[in-house]
Structures are given as structure tokens and as C-alpha cells.
Amino acid sequence: QLRCKPYGIRRLRSPQNERKEAMARTLHLQLKREYFKAIRDGSKPEEFRLRTEHWRKRLEGREYDCIVLTLGYPAKTDAARRIERPWRGFKIKTLTHPHFGPQPVQVYAINVAK
């Protein structure tokens, strides 16, 4: 079973901690119930995030060891509301989705398949 860095641990930026962070880098994504269930059931292989400066900083030029998908903001011990998946990268796509409005938008399609 995939084990990500313990949830909630934060480290100060320093040369010594840079090595520690390189060993266990985790991307945390909070999801709405419908998307969480679809990913859990395997019918949704990608999670979309709007292509903004916020997500560019977190995704482009970065590598992660794993992704932690949560249903909202669960307690650390609530395993039923957490999914851990290995990092498999992302693609930039253009799509139309009600969540992002009626116009086509560019998104980061993060691979969350099993």
C-alpha cells in the first residue's frame, strides 16, 4: 500500500530540510463528494484544476511522490475520506465543464488513476 508523508507535517525551508522534502513530496487535493466517489470507484481517471498562477506554481516544474485526495477536510484519522495514489503527472487540456463556466478553459488534468 502506498504511504505518503504523514498528513499535516510542515517543515521550515532550509538546506537540511530540502533533502527531507525531496524524499516525501505529497500533493494534497480536496474534492467535492461526487468527484471523490468517482475517483474512488475508478470512473474518473483525472482531476481537473483551472490553469491559474496558483496551480502553475504547484504543478509545473515539480515532482511529487504521491497524491492525497480528500473528501473535504477530514480528520487525520478518517481513512474513509482519504485516497492515496502515486504521482503520475498531469497534462494541460482545454475543456468545457459546468464547474468552470460555459466557455472552454485550459485546465491541468492530474492523473489520479489507480
Summary of the structure (lengths in Angstrom):
residues: 114
radius of gyration: 14.9
end to end distance: 11.6
largest distance: 47.2
contacts: 264
relative contact order: 0.23
helix: 27%
strand: 36%
